[in-house]
Every structure is written in C-alpha cells, then in structure tokens.
Amino acid sequence: MRPCTLLLATLLPLPATAGPCGVDLAAVEARIAELEPAYGDVPPGIGCDAPANAAGVMLCDSARSADPELWRMAQLDDMAWVLAVENATGAEADHASPPRDAGFDAARDACTT
C-alpha cells in the first residue's frame, strides 16, 4: 500500500519538513484537535483486535509504533468523513456507529504494500 496516497494526504499542505509519507504530522494533529471535541467519539474504521487484511495490519502496526503517522491520518479521515456526512445531510450521524465511506474503505482494504 502507498499509505501516503490516502485521501487525507491530498487535503494537507506538504511542507519542506514533511515526514516519510510527505504529510505534515503537526497539521494532522492540529486538525484532529479541532475535530476532537465534536468527533472524538467516532470509532476507527479499522479494528486492531484482529485486522482482516494487510491494510489493517499496517494501520494497527502504525498505531502501536513510535511513529503513528499513518494511524493518525486514518483517525482524522474517520472524523472528517462523519463531519462531511453531517454537513451533506444536515443531520447528526450516530457517532457510535457512523456511516462509512464504502468506496474509500474498499480501496484502503485492497492495499497490500
């Protein structure tokens, strides 16, 4: 999988100090901090108790690593998706069981490297 090609990577500026994926992790963290009061209860789209595919393993490995860049990008994507759904529908989503972006999830889950 080319984890840097996640949708989120296209939404953030690429500073000269970008990490290995070309993403400014400070910008990711800043956006998470902005969304966390309202969307911090949105569960991750990947369960790390038993990842079902290579993409899940990579994300969960990132969550447990000293460099959680990929995991944090995925967290931001999950929160931002629910925000987008709410903005599009004008109705609050169930944060405990939010709607998922099936197309994005399928593309993510198909990644193997």
N, CA, C and O atoms as CSV, one atom per row, in Angstrom:
chain,resi,resn,atom,element,x,y,z
A,1,MET,N,N,0.857,-1.178,0.000
A,1,MET,CA,C,0.000,0.000,0.000
A,1,MET,C,C,0.890,1.224,0.000
A,1,MET,O,O,1.923,1.246,0.668
A,2,ARG,N,N,0.504,2.216,-0.727
A,2,ARG,CA,C,1.173,3.503,-0.639
A,2,ARG,C,C,0.360,4.310,0.352
A,2,ARG,O,O,-0.536,5.053,-0.051
A,3,PRO,N,N,0.657,4.179,1.681
A,3,PRO,CA,C,-0.178,4.824,2.679
A,3,PRO,C,C,-0.273,6.321,2.490
A,3,PRO,O,O,-1.231,6.941,2.951
A,4,CYS,N,N,0.676,6.903,1.838
A,4,CYS,CA,C,0.668,8.354,1.659
A,4,CYS,C,C,-0.388,8.796,0.666
A,4,CYS,O,O,-0.654,9.992,0.544
A,5,THR,N,N,-0.990,7.869,-0.039
A,5,THR,CA,C,-1.987,8.260,-1.022
A,5,THR,C,C,-3.389,8.279,-0.440
A,5,THR,O,O,-4.361,8.458,-1.175
A,6,LEU,N,N,-3.506,8.099,0.861
A,6,LEU,CA,C,-4.824,8.219,1.484
A,6,LEU,C,C,-5.412,9.571,1.134
A,6,LEU,O,O,-4.683,10.540,0.926
A,7,LEU,N,N,-6.712,9.632,1.071
A,7,LEU,CA,C,-7.394,10.870,0.747
A,7,LEU,C,C,-6.889,12.029,1.584
A,7,LEU,O,O,-6.733,13.139,1.076
A,8,LEU,N,N,-6.639,11.794,2.824
A,8,LEU,CA,C,-6.200,12.843,3.719
A,8,LEU,C,C,-4.938,13.523,3.212
A,8,LEU,O,O,-4.797,14.739,3.345
A,9,ALA,N,N,-4.031,12.768,2.642
A,9,ALA,CA,C,-2.775,13.349,2.183
A,9,ALA,C,C,-3.003,14.434,1.147
A,9,ALA,O,O,-2.175,15.334,1.003
A,10,THR,N,N,-4.092,14.363,0.435
A,10,THR,CA,C,-4.369,15.381,-0.574
A,10,THR,C,C,-4.972,16.637,0.027
A,10,THR,O,O,-5.083,17.656,-0.654
A,11,LEU,N,N,-5.367,16.578,1.306
A,11,LEU,CA,C,-6.020,17.699,1.946
A,11,LEU,C,C,-5.069,18.576,2.749
A,11,LEU,O,O,-5.440,19.676,3.159
A,12,LEU,N,N,-3.869,18.111,2.973
A,12,LEU,CA,C,-2.938,18.844,3.813
A,12,LEU,C,C,-1.778,19.384,3.004
A,12,LEU,O,O,-1.368,18.761,2.024
A,13,PRO,N,N,-1.240,20.527,3.389
A,13,PRO,CA,C,-0.088,21.080,2.686
A,13,PRO,C,C,1.136,20.189,2.888
A,13,PRO,O,O,1.235,19.482,3.891
A,14,LEU,N,N,2.045,20.226,1.956
A,14,LEU,CA,C,3.263,19.435,2.041
A,14,LEU,C,C,4.449,20.357,2.326
A,14,LEU,O,O,5.064,20.875,1.394
A,15,PRO,N,N,4.775,20.566,3.593
A,15,PRO,CA,C,5.878,21.447,3.931
A,15,PRO,C,C,7.224,20.794,3.660
A,15,PRO,O,O,7.301,19.589,3.423
A,16,ALA,N,N,8.258,21.574,3.695
A,16,ALA,CA,C,9.604,21.055,3.472
A,16,ALA,C,C,9.987,20.045,4.549
A,16,ALA,O,O,10.867,19.216,4.321
A,17,THR,N,N,9.351,20.096,5.710
A,17,THR,CA,C,9.682,19.196,6.810
A,17,THR,C,C,8.734,18.009,6.898
A,17,THR,O,O,8.612,17.396,7.958
A,18,ALA,N,N,8.069,17.680,5.813
A,18,ALA,CA,C,7.114,16.577,5.824
A,18,ALA,C,C,7.809,15.276,6.167
A,18,ALA,O,O,8.984,15.085,5.854
A,19,GLY,N,N,7.067,14.374,6.819
A,19,GLY,CA,C,7.599,13.079,7.200
A,19,GLY,C,C,7.731,12.138,6.021
A,19,GLY,O,O,7.612,12.564,4.872
A,20,PRO,N,N,7.978,10.847,6.292
A,20,PRO,CA,C,8.221,9.870,5.236
A,20,PRO,C,C,7.076,9.756,4.232
A,20,PRO,O,O,7.304,9.397,3.077
A,21,CYS,N,N,5.879,10.048,4.646
A,21,CYS,CA,C,4.749,9.972,3.731
A,21,CYS,C,C,4.476,11.318,3.062
A,21,CYS,O,O,3.521,11.438,2.295
A,22,GLY,N,N,5.278,12.306,3.333
A,22,GLY,CA,C,5.065,13.613,2.730
A,22,GLY,C,C,3.945,14.383,3.387
A,22,GLY,O,O,3.396,15.308,2.788
A,23,VAL,N,N,3.592,14.019,4.610
A,23,VAL,CA,C,2.496,14.661,5.317
A,23,VAL,C,C,3.051,15.393,6.531
A,23,VAL,O,O,3.924,14.880,7.231
A,24,ASP,N,N,2.548,16.570,6.769
A,24,ASP,CA,C,2.933,17.353,7.934
A,24,ASP,C,C,2.124,16.832,9.121
A,24,ASP,O,O,0.950,17.173,9.268
A,25,LEU,N,N,2.740,16.014,9.960
A,25,LEU,CA,C,2.032,15.405,11.073
A,25,LEU,C,C,1.508,16.455,12.047
A,25,LEU,O,O,0.472,16.250,12.680
A,26,ALA,N,N,2.205,17.561,12.172
A,26,ALA,CA,C,1.712,18.636,13.040
A,26,ALA,C,C,0.379,19.168,12.514
A,26,ALA,O,O,-0.511,19.489,13.302
A,27,ALA,N,N,0.234,19.263,11.201
A,27,ALA,CA,C,-1.029,19.711,10.606
A,27,ALA,C,C,-2.129,18.681,10.856
A,27,ALA,O,O,-3.273,19.045,11.132
A,28,VAL,N,N,-1.786,17.407,10.759
A,28,VAL,CA,C,-2.755,16.345,11.048
A,28,VAL,C,C,-3.221,16.466,12.491
A,28,VAL,O,O,-4.420,16.437,12.768
A,29,GLU,N,N,-2.273,16.601,13.406
A,29,GLU,CA,C,-2.612,16.703,14.824
A,29,GLU,C,C,-3.452,17.948,15.105
A,29,GLU,O,O,-4.371,17.903,15.923
A,30,ALA,N,N,-3.144,19.055,14.433
A,30,ALA,CA,C,-3.924,20.284,14.625
A,30,ALA,C,C,-5.369,20.087,14.173
A,30,ALA,O,O,-6.292,20.552,14.842
A,31,ARG,N,N,-5.574,19.410,13.060
A,31,ARG,CA,C,-6.928,19.174,12.565
A,31,ARG,C,C,-7.684,18.220,13.483
A,31,ARG,O,O,-8.879,18.396,13.722
A,32,ILE,N,N,-6.977,17.196,14.000
A,32,ILE,CA,C,-7.612,16.283,14.953
A,32,ILE,C,C,-8.046,17.059,16.189
A,32,ILE,O,O,-9.157,16.865,16.684
A,33,ALA,N,N,-7.182,17.933,16.690
A,33,ALA,CA,C,-7.514,18.732,17.872
A,33,ALA,C,C,-8.752,19.590,17.623
A,33,ALA,O,O,-9.562,19.779,18.531
A,34,GLU,N,N,-8.908,20.109,16.412
A,34,GLU,CA,C,-10.088,20.913,16.075
A,34,GLU,C,C,-11.363,20.074,16.061
A,34,GLU,O,O,-12.421,20.538,16.487
A,35,LEU,N,N,-11.263,18.843,15.571
A,35,LEU,CA,C,-12.443,17.982,15.435
A,35,LEU,C,C,-12.757,17.175,16.687
A,35,LEU,O,O,-13.896,16.750,16.883
A,36,GLU,N,N,-11.770,16.963,17.525
A,36,GLU,CA,C,-11.941,16.067,18.663
A,36,GLU,C,C,-13.088,16.432,19.606
A,36,GLU,O,O,-13.775,15.525,20.076
A,37,PRO,N,N,-13.332,17.705,19.908
A,37,PRO,CA,C,-14.452,17.996,20.821
A,37,PRO,C,C,-15.797,17.453,20.318
A,37,PRO,O,O,-16.609,16.993,21.121
A,38,ALA,N,N,-16.035,17.498,19.042
A,38,ALA,CA,C,-17.314,17.039,18.494
A,38,ALA,C,C,-17.250,15.639,17.895
A,38,ALA,O,O,-18.274,14.961,17.810
A,39,TYR,N,N,-16.060,15.192,17.476
A,39,TYR,CA,C,-15.955,13.934,16.743
A,39,TYR,C,C,-14.953,12.952,17.341
A,39,TYR,O,O,-14.624,11.945,16.713
A,40,GLY,N,N,-14.476,13.229,18.524
A,40,GLY,CA,C,-13.524,12.339,19.176
A,40,GLY,C,C,-14.117,10.991,19.545
A,40,GLY,O,O,-13.381,10.046,19.831
A,41,ASP,N,N,-15.439,10.892,19.541
A,41,ASP,CA,C,-16.106,9.632,19.875
A,41,ASP,C,C,-16.339,8.740,18.656
A,41,ASP,O,O,-16.908,7.656,18.786
A,42,VAL,N,N,-15.907,9.179,17.476
A,42,VAL,CA,C,-16.059,8.364,16.264
A,42,VAL,C,C,-15.023,7.237,16.320
A,42,VAL,O,O,-13.826,7.509,16.413
A,43,PRO,N,N,-15.465,5.984,16.266
A,43,PRO,CA,C,-14.520,4.870,16.349
A,43,PRO,C,C,-13.706,4.735,15.063
A,43,PRO,O,O,-14.129,5.184,13.997
A,44,PRO,N,N,-12.545,4.118,15.178
A,44,PRO,CA,C,-11.730,3.918,13.977
A,44,PRO,C,C,-12.426,2.988,12.988
A,44,PRO,O,O,-13.223,2.130,13.367
A,45,GLY,N,N,-12.105,3.181,11.721
A,45,GLY,CA,C,-12.670,2.346,10.673
A,45,GLY,C,C,-12.013,0.976,10.595
A,45,GLY,O,O,-12.484,0.097,9.874
A,46,ILE,N,N,-10.939,0.798,11.328
A,46,ILE,CA,C,-10.199,-0.469,11.361
A,46,ILE,C,C,-10.161,-0.936,12.807
A,46,ILE,O,O,-9.804,-0.168,13.699
A,47,GLY,N,N,-10.524,-2.185,13.043
A,47,GLY,CA,C,-10.409,-2.757,14.376
A,47,GLY,C,C,-9.068,-3.452,14.516
A,47,GLY,O,O,-8.717,-4.300,13.695
A,48,CYS,N,N,-8.325,-3.103,15.540
A,48,CYS,CA,C,-6.977,-3.657,15.695
A,48,CYS,C,C,-6.923,-4.928,16.536
A,48,CYS,O,O,-5.840,-5.470,16.755
A,49,ASP,N,N,-8.073,-5.415,17.012
A,49,ASP,CA,C,-8.049,-6.665,17.766
A,49,ASP,C,C,-7.727,-7.838,16.844
A,49,ASP,O,O,-7.061,-8.783,17.266
A,50,ALA,N,N,-8.186,-7.795,15.602
A,50,ALA,CA,C,-7.900,-8.843,14.618
A,50,ALA,C,C,-8.037,-8.234,13.223
A,50,ALA,O,O,-9.050,-8.451,12.558
A,51,PRO,N,N,-7.034,-7.473,12.765
A,51,PRO,CA,C,-7.131,-6.848,11.444
A,51,PRO,C,C,-7.408,-7.899,10.367
A,51,PRO,O,O,-6.808,-8.974,10.360
A,52,ALA,N,N,-8.321,-7.570,9.467
A,52,ALA,CA,C,-8.798,-8.538,8.483
A,52,ALA,C,C,-7.970,-8.579,7.202
A,52,ALA,O,O,-8.157,-9.469,6.373
A,53,ASN,N,N,-7.062,-7.628,7.034
A,53,ASN,CA,C,-6.310,-7.581,5.780
A,53,ASN,C,C,-4.982,-6.851,6.003
A,53,ASN,O,O,-4.717,-6.336,7.089
A,54,ALA,N,N,-4.160,-6.818,4.962
A,54,ALA,CA,C,-2.838,-6.203,5.071
A,54,ALA,C,C,-2.931,-4.719,5.427
A,54,ALA,O,O,-2.109,-4.214,6.192
A,55,ALA,N,N,-3.910,-4.030,4.887
A,55,ALA,CA,C,-4.070,-2.610,5.200
A,55,ALA,C,C,-4.352,-2.429,6.682
A,55,ALA,O,O,-3.797,-1.529,7.313
A,56,GLY,N,N,-5.198,-3.261,7.236
A,56,GLY,CA,C,-5.498,-3.194,8.655
A,56,GLY,C,C,-4.277,-3.468,9.511
A,56,GLY,O,O,-4.060,-2.806,10.526
A,57,VAL,N,N,-3.483,-4.439,9.104
A,57,VAL,CA,C,-2.249,-4.749,9.835
A,57,VAL,C,C,-1.314,-3.545,9.818
A,57,VAL,O,O,-0.742,-3.189,10.848
A,58,MET,N,N,-1.155,-2.913,8.646
A,58,MET,CA,C,-0.272,-1.741,8.553
A,58,MET,C,C,-0.777,-0.594,9.421
A,58,MET,O,O,0.010,0.058,10.107
A,59,LEU,N,N,-2.080,-0.345,9.395
A,59,LEU,CA,C,-2.637,0.728,10.211
A,59,LEU,C,C,-2.459,0.428,11.694
A,59,LEU,O,O,-2.068,1.305,12.464
A,60,CYS,N,N,-2.742,-0.789,12.089
A,60,CYS,CA,C,-2.628,-1.147,13.503
A,60,CYS,C,C,-1.167,-1.165,13.957
A,60,CYS,O,O,-0.867,-0.783,15.088
A,61,ASP,N,N,-0.275,-1.600,13.098
A,61,ASP,CA,C,1.155,-1.516,13.424
A,61,ASP,C,C,1.559,-0.064,13.635
A,61,ASP,O,O,2.346,0.241,14.531
A,62,SER,N,N,1.029,0.819,12.824
A,62,SER,CA,C,1.319,2.241,12.967
A,62,SER,C,C,0.791,2.769,14.297
A,62,SER,O,O,1.449,3.575,14.954
A,63,ALA,N,N,-0.393,2.315,14.692
A,63,ALA,CA,C,-0.987,2.768,15.958
A,63,ALA,C,C,-0.102,2.420,17.142
A,63,ALA,O,O,-0.067,3.150,18.133
A,64,ARG,N,N,0.615,1.303,17.040
A,64,ARG,CA,C,1.455,0.835,18.152
A,64,ARG,C,C,2.901,1.286,18.021
A,64,ARG,O,O,3.719,1.003,18.897
A,65,SER,N,N,3.224,1.980,16.947
A,65,SER,CA,C,4.618,2.353,16.704
A,65,SER,C,C,4.965,3.702,17.328
A,65,SER,O,O,4.094,4.440,17.788
A,66,ALA,N,N,6.248,3.994,17.329
A,66,ALA,CA,C,6.715,5.293,17.816
A,66,ALA,C,C,6.378,6.396,16.816
A,66,ALA,O,O,6.414,7.577,17.162
A,67,ASP,N,N,6.053,6.021,15.584
A,67,ASP,CA,C,5.696,6.980,14.533
A,67,ASP,C,C,4.297,6.635,14.020
A,67,ASP,O,O,4.163,5.923,13.025
A,68,PRO,N,N,3.255,7.132,14.690
A,68,PRO,CA,C,1.885,6.753,14.345
A,68,PRO,C,C,1.281,7.573,13.206
A,68,PRO,O,O,0.063,7.744,13.154
A,69,GLU,N,N,2.101,8.077,12.305
A,69,GLU,CA,C,1.624,8.966,11.238
A,69,GLU,C,C,0.451,8.381,10.467
A,69,GLU,O,O,-0.568,9.049,10.291
A,70,LEU,N,N,0.580,7.169,10.015
A,70,LEU,CA,C,-0.477,6.545,9.219
A,70,LEU,C,C,-1.760,6.387,10.039
A,70,LEU,O,O,-2.850,6.666,9.538
A,71,TRP,N,N,-1.641,5.947,11.282
A,71,TRP,CA,C,-2.810,5.760,12.143
A,71,TRP,C,C,-3.504,7.088,12.400
A,71,TRP,O,O,-4.730,7.167,12.333
A,72,ARG,N,N,-2.739,8.130,12.693
A,72,ARG,CA,C,-3.335,9.430,12.980
A,72,ARG,C,C,-4.025,9.989,11.736
A,72,ARG,O,O,-5.074,10.624,11.843
A,73,MET,N,N,-3.444,9.758,10.558
A,73,MET,CA,C,-4.103,10.188,9.323
A,73,MET,C,C,-5.438,9.468,9.167
A,73,MET,O,O,-6.426,10.074,8.753
A,74,ALA,N,N,-5.471,8.187,9.493
A,74,ALA,CA,C,-6.712,7.415,9.397
A,74,ALA,C,C,-7.745,7.921,10.411
A,74,ALA,O,O,-8.934,8.000,10.100
A,75,GLN,N,N,-7.292,8.263,11.618
A,75,GLN,CA,C,-8.215,8.806,12.612
A,75,GLN,C,C,-8.835,10.108,12.118
A,75,GLN,O,O,-10.041,10.320,12.245
A,76,LEU,N,N,-8.004,10.970,11.559
A,76,LEU,CA,C,-8.519,12.233,11.037
A,76,LEU,C,C,-9.498,11.983,9.903
A,76,LEU,O,O,-10.528,12.652,9.816
A,77,ASP,N,N,-9.194,11.039,9.043
A,77,ASP,CA,C,-10.098,10.722,7.943
A,77,ASP,C,C,-11.446,10.242,8.468
A,77,ASP,O,O,-12.488,10.640,7.947
A,78,ASP,N,N,-11.441,9.390,9.498
A,78,ASP,CA,C,-12.703,8.890,10.066
A,78,ASP,C,C,-13.544,10.032,10.616
A,78,ASP,O,O,-14.745,10.105,10.356
A,79,MET,N,N,-12.913,10.928,11.379
A,79,MET,CA,C,-13.660,12.052,11.951
A,79,MET,C,C,-14.158,12.998,10.862
A,79,MET,O,O,-15.301,13.454,10.900
A,80,ALA,N,N,-13.295,13.288,9.898
A,80,ALA,CA,C,-13.657,14.231,8.838
A,80,ALA,C,C,-14.776,13.669,7.961
A,80,ALA,O,O,-15.609,14.431,7.470
A,81,TRP,N,N,-14.811,12.348,7.755
A,81,TRP,CA,C,-15.876,11.748,6.964
A,81,TRP,C,C,-17.232,11.950,7.634
A,81,TRP,O,O,-18.213,12.295,6.975
A,82,VAL,N,N,-17.282,11.735,8.936
A,82,VAL,CA,C,-18.552,11.903,9.653
A,82,VAL,C,C,-18.978,13.374,9.593
A,82,VAL,O,O,-20.156,13.669,9.391
A,83,LEU,N,N,-18.046,14.275,9.761
A,83,LEU,CA,C,-18.347,15.701,9.627
A,83,LEU,C,C,-18.907,15.994,8.231
A,83,LEU,O,O,-19.888,16.726,8.100
A,84,ALA,N,N,-18.297,15.437,7.207
A,84,ALA,CA,C,-18.754,15.657,5.833
A,84,ALA,C,C,-20.164,15.110,5.624
A,84,ALA,O,O,-20.993,15.755,4.981
A,85,VAL,N,N,-20.436,13.928,6.164
A,85,VAL,CA,C,-21.770,13.341,6.049
A,85,VAL,C,C,-22.796,14.237,6.730
A,85,VAL,O,O,-23.868,14.488,6.180
A,86,GLU,N,N,-22.470,14.714,7.916
A,86,GLU,CA,C,-23.393,15.585,8.637
A,86,GLU,C,C,-23.628,16.890,7.880
A,86,GLU,O,O,-24.756,17.378,7.811
A,87,ASN,N,N,-22.572,17.445,7.319
A,87,ASN,CA,C,-22.735,18.674,6.536
A,87,ASN,C,C,-23.582,18.429,5.289
A,87,ASN,O,O,-24.392,19.274,4.909
A,88,ALA,N,N,-23.394,17.283,4.662
A,88,ALA,CA,C,-24.128,16.982,3.437
A,88,ALA,C,C,-25.605,16.695,3.699
A,88,ALA,O,O,-26.469,17.051,2.897
A,89,THR,N,N,-25.882,16.053,4.822
A,89,THR,CA,C,-27.265,15.647,5.100
A,89,THR,C,C,-28.014,16.635,5.988
A,89,THR,O,O,-29.245,16.644,6.013
A,90,GLY,N,N,-27.276,17.457,6.710
A,90,GLY,CA,C,-27.906,18.379,7.644
A,90,GLY,C,C,-28.437,17.692,8.893
A,90,GLY,O,O,-29.201,18.285,9.655
A,91,ALA,N,N,-28.031,16.435,9.105
A,91,ALA,CA,C,-28.476,15.675,10.270
A,91,ALA,C,C,-27.271,15.083,10.989
A,91,ALA,O,O,-26.273,14.718,10.367
A,92,GLU,N,N,-27.382,14.996,12.305
A,92,GLU,CA,C,-26.289,14.414,13.076
A,92,GLU,C,C,-26.236,12.909,12.853
A,92,GLU,O,O,-27.259,12.227,12.900
A,93,ALA,N,N,-25.033,12.401,12.609
A,93,ALA,CA,C,-24.828,10.962,12.426
A,93,ALA,C,C,-24.687,10.288,13.789
A,93,ALA,O,O,-24.368,10.937,14.786
A,94,ASP,N,N,-24.923,9.006,13.816
A,94,ASP,CA,C,-24.700,8.215,15.020
A,94,ASP,C,C,-23.194,7.999,15.150
A,94,ASP,O,O,-22.619,7.192,14.421
A,95,HIS,N,N,-22.561,8.707,16.063
A,95,HIS,CA,C,-21.109,8.634,16.190
A,95,HIS,C,C,-20.642,7.269,16.676
A,95,HIS,O,O,-19.518,6.872,16.372
A,96,ALA,N,N,-21.452,6.552,17.408
A,96,ALA,CA,C,-21.069,5.226,17.888
A,96,ALA,C,C,-21.011,4.214,16.755
A,96,ALA,O,O,-20.239,3.256,16.806
A,97,SER,N,N,-21.826,4.428,15.737
A,97,SER,CA,C,-21.867,3.545,14.570
A,97,SER,C,C,-22.070,4.416,13.332
A,97,SER,O,O,-23.131,4.394,12.708
A,98,PRO,N,N,-21.033,5.184,12.989
A,98,PRO,CA,C,-21.196,6.168,11.927
A,98,PRO,C,C,-21.274,5.530,10.538
A,98,PRO,O,O,-20.833,4.399,10.333
A,99,PRO,N,N,-21.836,6.269,9.602
A,99,PRO,CA,C,-21.805,5.785,8.217
A,99,PRO,C,C,-20.348,5.741,7.764
A,99,PRO,O,O,-19.528,6.548,8.205
A,100,ARG,N,N,-20.045,4.831,6.916
A,100,ARG,CA,C,-18.678,4.689,6.402
A,100,ARG,C,C,-18.671,4.987,4.918
A,100,ARG,O,O,-19.679,4.844,4.227
A,101,ASP,N,N,-17.513,5.404,4.448
A,101,ASP,CA,C,-17.309,5.656,3.025
A,101,ASP,C,C,-16.900,4.328,2.393
A,101,ASP,O,O,-15.720,3.980,2.369
A,102,ALA,N,N,-17.876,3.599,1.886
A,102,ALA,CA,C,-17.636,2.241,1.386
A,102,ALA,C,C,-16.589,2.209,0.277
A,102,ALA,O,O,-15.758,1.302,0.240
A,103,GLY,N,N,-16.620,3.181,-0.620
A,103,GLY,CA,C,-15.635,3.206,-1.707
A,103,GLY,C,C,-14.229,3.408,-1.195
A,103,GLY,O,O,-13.302,2.727,-1.633
A,104,PHE,N,N,-14.059,4.349,-0.259
A,104,PHE,CA,C,-12.747,4.601,0.326
A,104,PHE,C,C,-12.276,3.379,1.103
A,104,PHE,O,O,-11.126,2.957,0.974
A,105,ASP,N,N,-13.176,2.808,1.918
A,105,ASP,CA,C,-12.804,1.637,2.715
A,105,ASP,C,C,-12.374,0.477,1.815
A,105,ASP,O,O,-11.404,-0.214,2.125
A,106,ALA,N,N,-13.078,0.258,0.717
A,106,ALA,CA,C,-12.722,-0.829,-0.202
A,106,ALA,C,C,-11.353,-0.588,-0.833
A,106,ALA,O,O,-10.546,-1.511,-0.942
A,107,ALA,N,N,-11.094,0.645,-1.245
A,107,ALA,CA,C,-9.788,0.969,-1.828
A,107,ALA,C,C,-8.678,0.795,-0.792
A,107,ALA,O,O,-7.618,0.243,-1.090
A,108,ARG,N,N,-8.933,1.270,0.423
A,108,ARG,CA,C,-7.944,1.113,1.506
A,108,ARG,C,C,-7.696,-0.361,1.776
A,108,ARG,O,O,-6.545,-0.785,1.879
A,109,ASP,N,N,-8.753,-1.141,1.892
A,109,ASP,CA,C,-8.626,-2.554,2.243
A,109,ASP,C,C,-7.960,-3.382,1.141
A,109,ASP,O,O,-7.440,-4.465,1.409
A,110,ALA,N,N,-7.973,-2.884,-0.077
A,110,ALA,CA,C,-7.339,-3.600,-1.193
A,110,ALA,C,C,-5.825,-3.412,-1.203
A,110,ALA,O,O,-5.115,-4.144,-1.893
A,111,CYS,N,N,-5.331,-2.445,-0.450
A,111,CYS,CA,C,-3.887,-2.168,-0.420
A,111,CYS,C,C,-3.150,-3.288,0.287
A,111,CYS,O,O,-3.613,-3.811,1.301
A,112,THR,N,N,-1.998,-3.650,-0.259
A,112,THR,CA,C,-1.226,-4.754,0.327
A,112,THR,C,C,0.211,-4.405,0.640
A,112,THR,O,O,0.906,-5.203,1.268
A,113,THR,N,N,0.678,-3.249,0.228
A,113,THR,CA,C,2.084,-2.888,0.493
A,113,THR,C,C,2.194,-1.515,1.100
A,113,THR,O,O,3.299,-1.054,1.386
